[in-house]
Amino acid sequence: MPEGTLSGARLPLLASGVVIAFVAGVTMYLAKNVLVPIVLGILAVYVVVGMLRVLERASVAGYRLPMWIRYTLTLAGIGAAFFALGYLVMSTADHALALAPHYQQSLLEALQRAAVMLNIEREPTWATLRASLLAQVNIQRVATTAVASITGILGSFVVVFLYVAFLLVERRGFDAKIAAISDDPRAVARIRGVIENINARVGSYLAMKTLLSVVLALVSWAVMRLMGLELAGFWAVVTGLLNFIPYIGTVISIALPVLMALVQFSDLGSVLALLAALAVVQFVIGNFIDPYVMGNSLNLSPVAILASLTVWSGLWGIAGAFLAVPVTAIMVIVLSEFAGTRPVAVLLSRTGEV
C-alpha cells in the first residue's frame, strides 16, 4: 500500500483518539469527586493484598492464620493507621495554637530585622501587618474554606475505606468473572496477562515506595528532632506522604519545615543548617537508595512522569498528583496491548520496551 494511503488511513484514527481523549478528560474532571475515591480504593487494595501475603507466609508453630483473621488484622491495621494520622493532625493543631503567640513574636522579630537590613524606614508591627492582611484576605472565608476542606478530606477517607472493604470482598470472585468475559480462551488469557502485569508492576511500585517513604519520614524526623524543630512528627508524616509526588513533592517537603524554622528559630544559621540537612537526606534517598530499591519497576520516562503529574494534577488536584504515576503506568500497560495505541505506550516508556 502506498505511503500516502497509510497516512490517510491513520489520520481518522488519530483524530478519533484525540476526540476520545478529550471527552475522557472532561468526564474525569467533572466526575472527580466520584472517581478519585474509587481509584484511591483500588490502589489501597494493592497495599492490603501485600499485607495479606505477608500474613499468609507467617505461621505460629506451623499453623497458618485463617483468611478471615488475615483480613481482620489487615483492615484493623489500616483503620489504626487512619486513626493515628487523624490524632496526629488534631494534636498538631492544638500544639500549634498553643505556640502561636511565640511564633507570632518570632516572626515579627524576623520581619523587623529584615526591615533594618533593607533600610526600610518604618519597621512593621502587628497592627500594620494585621491591617495589610485584612485588606488582602477575608479571614472568615479562609476559615470556612479550611474547615470545609478538612471535613471533605475526612469524608473521603471514610469513603475510600468502604471501597477497600467492598473491593476485597469482590476480589474472591474476580477470577471467575474474568473467565466468564469471553468464550475464547486466548482472549481470557490475554486479559489475565494484562491484569497480572498491572498487579506485578503497580503492586511492586506501591510496596517499595511505601517502604522508602517510611524510611524517609523516620530519617527526616530524626534530623528535625535533633535540630529542635517543633512539630517534627507532623512534618515527618507530611514528608513521607509527599514522597509519592515525583519531583515537586521533594521541594515542598523541604520548604515546609524550613518555613517553620524561619518562624521558630531566631538565627539564620539554624535555618540554613536544617535546609542543608533535609536536602542531603532527600538527595541520598532520592538519588541512591530509591533507584537501587525501585529499579525500573514502572518503565516510565522522566518526561512522561512530569507530564502525567501536570495532567492529573490539573484534572484531580492534589489527589491527582499522588495518583499520577501509578495511573499512568496502568494506562501504558493497557495501551501497549492494542496495535493502534502501542506507539503511544512506547513513547511514554523509559526503555521503549512495553
C-alpha positions as CSV (number, residue, x, y, z in Angstrom):
1,M,0.0,0.0,0.0
2,P,1.4,3.5,-0.9
3,E,2.7,5.6,2.0
4,G,0.1,8.3,1.3
5,T,-2.7,5.8,1.7
6,L,-1.3,4.7,5.1
7,S,-1.1,8.3,6.2
8,G,-4.6,8.9,5.1
9,A,-5.8,5.8,6.9
10,R,-4.1,6.8,10.2
11,L,-5.4,10.4,10.2
12,P,-9.0,9.5,11.0
13,L,-7.8,7.1,13.7
14,L,-5.6,9.9,15.2
15,A,-8.5,12.3,15.1
16,S,-10.8,9.8,16.8
17,G,-8.1,9.2,19.5
18,V,-7.8,12.9,20.2
19,V,-11.6,13.3,20.5
20,I,-11.9,10.2,22.8
21,A,-9.0,11.5,25.0
22,F,-10.6,15.0,25.2
23,V,-14.1,13.5,26.1
24,A,-12.4,11.2,28.7
25,G,-10.5,14.1,30.2
26,V,-13.6,16.3,30.5
27,T,-15.5,13.3,32.0
28,M,-12.8,12.6,34.6
29,Y,-12.6,16.3,35.6
30,L,-16.4,16.6,36.0
31,A,-16.7,13.3,37.9
32,K,-13.5,13.6,40.0
33,N,-15.5,13.6,43.3
34,V,-16.8,10.1,42.4
35,L,-13.7,8.7,40.6
36,V,-10.9,9.8,42.9
37,P,-12.2,7.7,46.0
38,I,-12.6,4.7,43.7
39,V,-9.1,4.9,42.3
40,L,-7.7,5.5,45.7
41,G,-9.6,2.5,46.9
42,I,-8.2,0.3,44.1
43,L,-4.6,1.4,44.8
44,A,-5.2,0.9,48.5
45,V,-6.2,-2.7,47.8
46,Y,-2.7,-3.3,46.4
47,V,-1.3,-2.3,49.8
48,V,-3.9,-4.5,51.6
49,V,-3.1,-7.5,49.3
50,G,0.6,-7.0,50.0
51,M,-0.1,-7.1,53.8
52,L,-2.3,-10.2,53.3
53,R,0.6,-12.0,51.5
54,V,2.9,-11.2,54.4
55,L,0.5,-12.6,56.9
56,E,-0.1,-15.6,54.7
57,R,3.6,-16.5,54.9
58,A,3.5,-16.0,58.7
59,S,2.9,-19.1,60.9
60,V,2.9,-19.9,64.6
61,A,4.1,-23.5,65.3
62,G,3.3,-24.5,61.8
63,Y,-0.3,-23.1,62.0
64,R,-1.2,-20.6,59.3
65,L,-3.8,-17.9,60.1
66,P,-7.2,-18.4,58.6
67,M,-8.2,-16.0,55.8
68,W,-10.8,-14.2,57.9
69,I,-8.3,-13.4,60.6
70,R,-5.8,-12.1,58.0
71,Y,-8.5,-9.8,56.5
72,T,-9.5,-8.6,60.0
73,L,-5.9,-7.9,61.0
74,T,-5.2,-6.0,57.8
75,L,-8.3,-3.9,57.9
76,A,-7.7,-3.2,61.6
77,G,-4.1,-2.1,60.8
78,I,-5.3,0.3,58.1
79,G,-8.0,1.6,60.4
80,A,-5.4,2.2,63.2
81,A,-3.2,4.0,60.7
82,F,-6.0,6.3,59.7
83,F,-6.9,6.9,63.4
84,A,-3.2,7.6,64.2
85,L,-3.0,10.1,61.3
86,G,-6.2,11.9,62.5
87,Y,-4.9,12.0,66.0
88,L,-1.6,13.4,64.9
89,V,-3.3,16.1,62.9
90,M,-5.6,17.1,65.8
91,S,-2.7,17.1,68.3
92,T,-0.5,19.1,66.0
93,A,-3.3,21.7,65.6
94,D,-3.7,22.1,69.3
95,H,0.1,22.3,69.8
96,A,0.4,24.9,67.0
97,L,-2.4,27.0,68.6
98,A,-0.6,26.9,72.0
99,L,2.6,28.0,70.4
100,A,1.0,30.7,68.2
101,P,1.9,33.7,70.4
102,H,5.6,32.6,70.4
103,Y,5.6,32.1,66.7
104,Q,4.0,35.5,66.2
105,Q,6.7,37.2,68.2
106,S,9.5,35.3,66.4
107,L,8.0,36.2,63.0
108,L,7.7,39.8,63.9
109,E,11.3,40.0,65.1
110,A,12.5,38.4,61.9
111,L,10.5,40.9,59.8
112,Q,11.9,43.8,61.8
113,R,15.4,42.5,61.3
114,A,14.8,42.2,57.6
115,A,13.4,45.7,57.6
116,V,16.6,47.1,59.2
117,M,18.8,45.1,56.7
118,L,16.8,46.5,53.8
119,N,16.9,50.1,55.2
120,I,13.2,50.3,55.4
121,E,12.4,53.4,57.4
122,R,9.3,52.1,59.2
123,E,9.6,48.8,60.9
124,P,6.5,46.6,60.7
125,T,4.3,46.0,63.7
126,W,1.5,43.5,64.3
127,A,-1.0,46.4,63.9
128,T,0.3,47.3,60.4
129,L,0.7,43.6,59.4
130,R,-2.8,42.8,60.5
131,A,-4.2,45.8,58.7
132,S,-2.4,44.8,55.5
133,L,-3.6,41.2,55.9
134,L,-7.2,42.1,56.4
135,A,-7.0,44.3,53.4
136,Q,-6.0,41.4,51.2
137,V,-7.6,38.4,52.8
138,N,-11.1,37.6,54.0
139,I,-10.4,35.7,57.2
140,Q,-13.9,34.4,57.6
141,R,-13.8,33.0,54.1
142,V,-10.4,31.4,54.7
143,A,-11.6,29.8,57.9
144,T,-14.8,28.5,56.3
145,T,-12.8,27.1,53.4
146,A,-10.3,25.4,55.7
147,V,-13.0,23.7,57.8
148,A,-14.8,22.6,54.7
149,S,-11.5,21.1,53.2
150,I,-10.7,19.2,56.4
151,T,-14.2,17.8,56.6
152,G,-14.0,16.8,52.9
153,I,-10.7,15.0,53.5
154,L,-12.0,13.1,56.5
155,G,-15.2,12.2,54.5
156,S,-13.0,11.0,51.6
157,F,-11.0,8.7,53.9
158,V,-14.3,7.1,55.1
159,V,-15.4,6.6,51.5
160,V,-12.1,5.1,50.5
161,F,-12.1,2.7,53.4
162,L,-15.6,1.5,52.4
163,Y,-14.4,1.0,48.8
164,V,-11.4,-1.0,50.0
165,A,-13.6,-3.2,52.1
166,F,-16.1,-4.0,49.3
167,L,-13.3,-4.4,46.7
168,L,-11.7,-7.0,49.0
169,V,-15.0,-8.9,49.2
170,E,-15.3,-8.7,45.4
171,R,-11.8,-9.9,44.9
172,R,-12.7,-13.5,45.7
173,G,-15.0,-13.9,42.7
174,F,-12.9,-11.7,40.3
175,D,-11.2,-14.6,38.6
176,A,-14.5,-16.3,37.8
177,K,-15.8,-13.0,36.3
178,I,-12.7,-12.8,34.1
179,A,-13.2,-16.3,32.9
180,A,-16.9,-15.5,32.0
181,I,-16.0,-12.4,29.9
182,S,-15.4,-14.4,26.7
183,D,-15.7,-17.9,25.3
184,D,-12.3,-17.5,23.6
185,P,-9.6,-18.9,25.9
186,R,-7.0,-16.8,24.2
187,A,-8.9,-13.6,24.9
188,V,-9.3,-14.6,28.6
189,A,-5.6,-15.4,28.8
190,R,-4.7,-12.1,27.3
191,I,-6.9,-10.2,29.8
192,R,-5.4,-12.2,32.7
193,G,-1.9,-11.4,31.4
194,V,-2.6,-7.7,31.4
195,I,-4.1,-7.8,34.9
196,E,-1.2,-9.8,36.2
197,N,1.3,-7.3,34.6
198,I,-0.5,-4.4,36.2
199,N,-0.6,-6.2,39.6
200,A,3.1,-7.0,39.4
201,R,4.3,-3.6,38.4
202,V,1.9,-1.3,40.3
203,G,1.9,-3.6,43.4
204,S,5.7,-3.7,43.5
205,Y,5.9,0.1,43.0
206,L,3.5,0.9,45.8
207,A,5.1,-1.6,48.2
208,M,8.6,-0.3,47.6
209,K,7.5,3.4,47.5
210,T,5.7,3.0,50.8
211,L,8.8,1.4,52.4
212,L,11.0,4.2,51.1
213,S,8.5,6.8,52.3
214,V,8.5,5.4,55.8
215,V,12.4,5.4,55.8
216,L,12.4,8.9,54.5
217,A,9.9,10.0,57.2
218,L,11.9,8.4,60.0
219,V,15.2,9.9,58.9
220,S,13.7,13.3,58.4
221,W,12.0,13.1,61.8
222,A,15.4,12.3,63.4
223,V,17.0,15.3,61.7
224,M,14.3,17.7,62.6
225,R,14.1,16.4,66.2
226,L,17.8,16.6,66.6
227,M,17.8,20.3,65.5
228,G,14.9,21.1,67.8
229,L,12.2,21.8,65.2
230,E,8.7,22.0,66.7
231,L,6.1,19.6,65.3
232,A,8.8,17.3,63.9
233,G,6.5,14.3,63.9
234,F,3.9,16.1,61.8
235,W,6.4,17.4,59.3
236,A,7.9,13.9,59.0
237,V,4.5,12.4,58.1
238,V,4.0,15.2,55.5
239,T,7.4,14.4,54.1
240,G,6.6,10.7,53.8
241,L,3.3,11.4,52.0
242,L,4.8,14.0,49.6
243,N,7.4,11.4,48.6
244,F,4.6,9.8,46.5
245,I,4.6,13.0,44.3
246,P,7.6,13.0,41.9
247,Y,9.9,15.9,41.7
248,I,7.6,18.6,43.2
249,G,7.0,16.6,46.4
250,T,10.7,16.7,47.3
251,V,10.8,20.5,47.0
252,I,7.6,21.0,49.1
253,S,8.7,18.5,51.8
254,I,11.9,20.6,52.3
255,A,10.3,24.0,52.0
256,L,7.5,23.5,54.6
257,P,9.8,22.6,57.6
258,V,12.2,25.3,56.6
259,L,9.4,27.9,56.6
260,M,8.5,26.6,60.1
261,A,12.2,27.0,61.1
262,L,12.1,30.6,59.9
263,V,9.3,31.3,62.3
264,Q,10.7,29.3,65.2
265,F,14.5,30.0,65.1
266,S,15.9,33.4,65.7
267,D,19.1,32.9,63.8
268,L,19.6,32.3,60.1
269,G,22.3,29.8,60.7
270,S,19.9,27.2,62.2
271,V,17.5,27.6,59.3
272,L,20.3,27.1,56.7
273,A,21.6,24.1,58.7
274,L,18.1,22.5,58.7
275,L,17.8,23.2,55.0
276,A,21.1,21.6,54.2
277,A,20.4,18.5,56.3
278,L,17.0,17.9,54.8
279,A,18.4,18.4,51.3
280,V,21.1,15.9,51.9
281,V,18.6,13.3,53.2
282,Q,16.4,13.8,50.1
283,F,19.4,13.7,47.8
284,V,20.8,10.5,49.3
285,I,17.5,8.6,49.4
286,G,16.2,10.0,46.0
287,N,19.4,9.5,44.0
288,F,21.0,6.4,45.5
289,I,18.6,4.3,47.7
290,D,15.4,5.0,45.6
291,P,16.9,3.9,42.2
292,Y,18.6,0.9,43.8
293,V,15.4,-0.3,45.5
294,M,12.8,0.7,42.9
295,G,14.9,-0.1,39.8
296,N,12.7,0.5,36.7
297,S,9.5,-1.1,38.1
298,L,7.1,1.1,36.1
299,N,9.1,1.7,33.0
300,L,8.1,5.3,32.6
301,S,10.3,8.0,31.1
302,P,11.0,11.1,33.3
303,V,9.2,13.3,30.7
304,A,6.1,11.1,30.9
305,I,6.2,11.3,34.7
306,L,6.4,15.1,34.7
307,A,3.7,15.4,32.0
308,S,1.4,13.0,33.9
309,L,1.9,14.9,37.1
310,T,0.8,18.1,35.3
311,V,-2.2,16.5,33.6
312,W,-3.5,14.5,36.6
313,S,-3.0,17.5,39.0
314,G,-5.0,19.6,36.6
315,L,-7.8,17.0,36.5
316,W,-7.9,15.9,40.1
317,G,-5.9,18.4,42.1
318,I,-3.7,17.2,45.0
319,A,-5.2,13.7,44.7
320,G,-4.2,13.6,41.1
321,A,-0.6,14.4,42.0
322,F,-0.5,11.4,44.3
323,L,-2.2,9.1,41.7
324,A,-0.3,10.3,38.6
325,V,2.5,7.8,38.5
326,P,0.6,4.5,39.1
327,V,-2.4,5.5,37.0
328,T,-0.1,6.5,34.1
329,A,1.7,3.1,34.5
330,I,-1.6,1.3,34.2
331,M,-2.5,3.3,31.1
332,V,0.8,2.4,29.4
333,I,0.3,-1.3,30.1
334,V,-3.2,-1.2,28.6
335,L,-2.2,1.0,25.6
336,S,0.6,-1.4,24.8
337,E,-1.9,-4.2,24.2
338,F,-3.5,-2.6,21.1
339,A,-1.8,-2.0,17.8
340,G,-3.3,1.5,17.4
341,T,-2.2,2.8,20.7
342,R,1.0,0.8,21.2
343,P,3.2,3.7,19.7
344,V,1.9,6.0,22.5
345,A,2.9,3.4,25.1
346,V,6.3,3.1,23.6
347,L,6.8,6.9,23.7
348,L,5.7,7.0,27.4
349,S,8.1,4.2,28.4
350,R,11.6,4.7,29.6
351,T,13.3,1.9,27.5
352,G,10.9,1.7,24.6
353,E,10.1,-1.9,25.5
354,V,6.5,-2.4,26.6
